[in-house]
Amino acid sequence: MRLIIRDNASKASAYVASYIVDRIRAFNPTPENPFVLGLPTGSTPQGVYKILVEKYKAGEISFENVVTFNMDEYVGIPRNHPESYHSFMWKHFFSHVNIPPSNVYMLNGNAPNLEANCVAYEEAIKRHGGIDLFLAGIGEDGHIAFNEPGSSLASRTRVKTLGYDTILANSRFFDGDIDKVPRMALTVGVQTVLEGREVVVIILGQRKSLALQRCIEQGVNHMWTLSSLQLHPHPMIVADEDATLELQVKTVKYFKSIEKVAREAGFEQVLPSKVRTSNGPIPLTKVEEVNSPTIHSPQLTTSRLLRAPPAAEYPIRSVSPDLVPDRMASRIPEPNMHKRLTPNPEQQAARQNAIIA
């Protein structure tokens, strides 16, 4: 996991926006092979969207061959509602760049069959070859998308009941009236996020600092779904200084030192594989078997469903020494020890032979 720390929210947002632009450029998308981007909503990514729009208007990036999948949507409010995530995305991003409307995928919180809509969403992601980069924000309780505390780490896109803390936090977008906030939402699952080839999370402000600490310094826990990033091969968290207030000083220094070393060495994170789950062949991992296995080059047993390996698999064995009979009394130089009532092994053997005879 990479943790990138910047002085303030604007610098953190600028880093994420530049990172997304660099990834799209490196991918060099085409109409037949577009770059697939997962996007969040909320106040945190607004700075990122603003900078992306500025870069587009400056001619630094094109979104013509980019396909987007949004993370979530409220259930039960119209799409043209000012606080629907559909309205949010068009207001802050889509209407300002050259992304074709047909390339924008969003969940429908008013679908006649919400479960069917979720299944179709997963199928659409698969049809486009999966998510190349998932951008995400988090809640104060560490939830990613609308995967509230207690969500399964194997969850897929589904209908989700919102936690009270989330409803309370989002009431600021509904005139501060908690009764106006929807109680349910559609959201991609934790597993859906983890299957993205990259996941970039932006975390801003002191209110998110405890969630960041639980994700970085503690183990994977479904009560803090952000911690699931520990299971991903290419996760990156970009935070401002305020968001690191709960972290140990040595943790902050460690991640800053890692970034410094990488910068001085002139390299960044390795680009994930461009291989798609549906748009191209999946390379096979080949394991060459040896004809005569030894201790130094044994045959793999995991591919045999963990059945017992044959006796010839490890022919080289250490030789066990011959067992030599030993008595504690023979180690003590005391004559009286041999005059005990219990007979020694030699006497026992003589008696047995006499009985047999």
Disulfide bonds with the S-S distance in Angstrom:
none
